[in-house]
Amino acid sequence: MCRVAASQTGRTYAVMSDITERLIVEDRSVLDRIGAQARAVLALLNPHAAPADNLPGPLGRHQVVGAIRRLLLAAEPGREVLLQIDDVHLADDADLDVITQLVATGAGLCVLLTARPPATGTALTRALGRLQRSGVLQVLDMEPLPDDECRRLVARAAPDGVSDDVMARIVRAADGNPFAAIELARCAGANTDGRLPGDVAEAITERLCDVPDSALSLLKWMALCSDELDVTTVEALAAEAQVPSMESLDAALAAGVLLPLVSRYRFRHHLVQQALIDQVPPHRRLKMHRGIAARLAELEGPPADIARHLLEAGQRRDAVPWLLAAARDAVRLAAFSDALRHLAPLLAFQPDHAEGLRLRAESLDAMGEPAALAAYHAAADVVGEPESHNLRAKAALAQVKLGDPKGALVVLAGLTPTSVEGRLCEALAYSGAAALGTGDPAIGTAKAAVARKLALQTGDTTSLVIASWAQAAAGRPARDQPGAALGAARVRRPPVHHPALFVWCTALCRRDSICPKPCNRGPAAGCRTRPCFRRDAAR
């Protein structure tokens, strides 16, 4: 069994990183049982998996899913594994996507999720809905504790006991909430007169009064910083609070305010963290957020976390480079929805930020969103020539992938991309249009040959493979494969951030030698209608 808790730490794939760290710390030999490729993926998520080889190409979400699954199963070879993730409502979109895939895979892995009811329209709501519809998820609504169970819990939380009258008042005030019952019981046990706080927040505040002043000061800084912190960060915050770090941390642990994790500390409950934050006046929070951002920058903390504190401090201009760094990291790790979340405040403050607009367009493109077309053109309008030609070539390729090769050829007219990536996208767009029966195969082949020559010069393996696929696709136009054009038009939202996969699935997977599941009617007639076409193409 592996149990972790989601948190809002600002790290991309924070939950997957915690799973990786926990299992490797428990048994480092597990890395020897997952293979070099999976280890290379995990090393990008958590330094505990290092050293590892470099990946031959960009990281994809499917690689993260495969690496985490291999790690979990390798931790207990030959046995079924239970993965429990608490507070999953706090997980970011990248983690939620991986969790969704892990739940759907089954076969030796059972996933238990705990969460508060998610808001309508959130990524968690959509993920749970998909899993329920596919029949791989069972939702259990936790009912409030019955009164008799609540009384037993109160009796355990107050060792010295409470009177029957106080017991009845606690049970009534807790209303079936275990955390509320425990906090109220502890306050009642500490007050000789049996007085109860008005609510749970007041009960937490009263109990915090018993914490030494130095520890309380540190806890306020920690609460503003994050809900999960490592020792190095705690020591830096103790310097800001001007209190001894180890003694204050020991007092917080003794009071039950913090819980120790593998290599970090976490607040026992979000209400405890919020009660501490509420004790800090608003004008003091601004200064503390600035101090926290400076300390995290010195420690090379997550850029997203640094940006969040600068935004909370009202320093939007200073937050721009950190938001940009967070978006770059998210794109590098194929966490494209997270990249869009980081870019939103950046572009709201600086709408003409060239790199921000480019990253936004590339993220939308990777997610298969039609809005990528307008995003590419908006970025091209800002950067000017010659870079604008490279961006419009990407827009043309995105248009082909969205099933509009004629529109893509209009965009390509007059373009002269200069970068290797831009010329590859141009070649792929022409090749894709030819494969769909709209463009001249000769043009696609010629453009792909030039792109392949450039890729050979740069020595980039990924670019070389893409250019080679482009040549193969341009050489197999749609008239040679009757089912390809109709089939490709149906693939509207390819989830993989790799343009070559589109060319592969439209031009090559029609062949019996490559198609993984040829049907009895033959690839030309069957691939365009059978369900596995859409699944295999999405790969």
Order of alpha helices (4+ residues) and beta strands (2+ residues): beta-alpha-alpha-alpha-beta-alpha-beta-alpha-alpha-alpha-alpha-alpha-alpha-beta-alpha-alpha-beta-beta-alpha-alpha-alpha-alpha-alpha-alpha-alpha-alpha-alpha-alpha-alpha-alpha-alpha-alpha-alpha-alpha
